[in-house]
């Protein structure tokens, strides 16, 4: 039977006299004042139709919430989280594990923490913002917006490495299928790896071209073998229903990777053989995280992940986050971010500040129509200061205020894992991002309370 909270705990050791232990205690008190957050987590844990009053107890919703906060607040892996829950008195007490309670295993943590949806984390963040507004910590009257990139957990892509990934994954799945159905294929993994390594070390395009042709050839052959194996799995009649379900799932996985491999083959042929410049929107940079976008920042650095538009307030709380699709220009995002602030707080902020990349006459006019008194773009060659704000003094103040969002983004990346998402899949990427933001805001609120 799964619960929302553990009503009675075993003995819990006294809180350590340390600044971070006091922060954990303040966060714990904040979460204790937010029963709605626990109910939201509980609804996600039970959304697959499991009966709440039968079966194993599992992790309570409160423990799932607190364990996720502890994990994201320290940038821990699941293995590190499991260790600290077994070793640290402070974190056991924070996550509601008494002296007589066994710490959860890594697999248990993975299974439970990733079941919380990104929409739930966003709703919890809205609850925290409501508390901050009631306590006078953050009223959303002066806000700043900037964009950053959160990378997915992939290696730097190249055409040869992508083809090698396709061959080895498809071959591995066909070997697994061989345990259920007779399969006949040639294992080209060694050949594909040799070609990929040779391409990486080839000095000229003339030397790379024949190597690419051979790598494309063996990848095509592997795709052909995989199609036959998937058809054999469709006809498989197992000894049990579970065995047949497993075979069907394996066939689906094979076809999924075949679809991704065909995309890799197409873009490689277009780029290498035809000399075509393939648009970023048509490219796939990972078969493991196919949702990854190519983000070119400042016309210099290339990132592989997703673009985030973040809004923070004068309290350093993250008020809003939008995970963008693709790499839209900053100038197309400004009005939407202000409209979202109006929706969150029920009224428009008085002052907003943006980087120069958001600047445009259209944006200035649209934002002013929303009822904003002062709009600051830090670089505005073709906009008059008096059109944006009341005076040059206000403009300088807002320009300096905007610089604080850079420190906030740096803090999120260094301490809360927002530099690279380690969870797999687009939905998990969004959940990871929002969980980091909630953990950050809880720590900021705790530090305000301890002042």
Buried (B, 14 or more C-beta within 10 A) or exposed (E): EBBBBBEEBEEBEEBBEEEEBBBBBBBBEBBEEBEEBBEBBBBBBBEEEEEEEEEEEBBBBBBBBBBBBBBBBBBBEBEEBBBBBBEBBBBBBBBBBBEEBEBBEBEBBBEBBBBBBBBBBBBBBEBBBBBBBEEEBBBBBBBBBBBBBBBBBBEEBBBBBBBBBBBBBBBEBBEBBBEBBEBEBEBBBEBBBBBBBBBEEBEEEEEBEEBBEBBBBBBEBBBEBBEEBBEBBEEBEBEEEEEBEBBBEBBEBBBEBBEBBBBBBEBBBBBBEEEEEBEEEEBBBBBBBBBBBBBEEEEEEEBBBBBBBBBBBBBBBBBBBBBBEEBEEBBEBBBBBBBBBBEBBEBBBBBBBBBEBBBBEEBBEBBBEBEBBBBBBBEBEEBEBEEBBEEEEBBEBBBEBBEBBEEBBEBBBEBBBBBBBEBBBBBBBBBBBBBBBBBBBBBBBBBBBEE
